[in-house]
């Protein structure tokens, strides 16, 4: 079960990291990258996954996962990771 969730998580975050990096580069501010990663990047990553890999949702549905559940798991994990990175950066700075 966990392998399936992490496969989806890594597939979505592949797109998420690309968008987060490009948006941070666009604003010339890598301080914003964890915030973009947790918010806009996650949404863009989910939409990109739906566009490029829409047929894979049948695989996840057969394993008992809905789109909503998968997307909420990715969102919560990204917010958690981004919060830790942001707080760590604040403590180091």
N, C-alpha and C positions, 0 to 999 in steps of 0.2 A: 504494500500500500504506500509506504513512504517513498519507495523508488519511483512510483508513478507520479506522486505529487512533485518530487524533485525534478523529474524529467520535464514536466510542464513548467515548473518554476524556472529552470535554466533556459528552456526554449523561449519563454516570454522575456526573460531578463537579457537574453542576447540582444534583442531589439531595443530593450529598455536602456541598456548601457550605451548603445550606439547613439540613440536620441539624446540621452543625458549628456554624453560627452560633446556632441555637436552643439547642443543648446548652451552648454557652459562655455564652449569655445566661441560661440556667437556673442555672448554677453561679456567675454573676456574676464570671467569670474568663476574660478573653480570652487570657490567657497559655496556657491549655489548648487553644486552637483548633487550632494545628498538630498537636498530639498527637491530638486527636479527628479531625481531617481525615485523618490517616494511618491510623487504626485503625478506630474504630467508624463514623465517617462513611463510609468507603469501603465497609464491609460494608452499611450501610443504603442507600447509593447503588446498589450492585449489586442488592440485593433490590428496590429501588424500580424500577430499570430493568427487571428481570425481570417485575415486576408490571404496569407500564404499557406496556412496549414488548416484550413477549415474542416477538411475531412478527418483530421485526427481527433476531433471532438467525439466522433462515433466510438473510437477506441476508449476514450475516457468514460463515455456514457456506459459502455458495456462493462466497464470495471466498477461502475456505481458512482461516478462523480458527475455532477452537473456543471455547466459552465459557470453558474453563479458561485458555487462552492469553490471551484478552482480559482476563480478570479479573486474571491475574498481572501483565500489563503495567500495568494501572491501579494495582494495589497497589504495585508497585515504583516507578512514577513518583510516586505520592503520598508514599511514604516518603522518596524522594529530595528532593522539593520541600519537604516538611515539615521535614526535617533541615536543609536550607539556611536556611529561614526561622527555625527555632529557634536555630541557631548565630548567625545574623546578629542576631537579637534579643538574644541573650546578649552579643554583642560590643558592641552599641550601649548596652545597659543598663550 
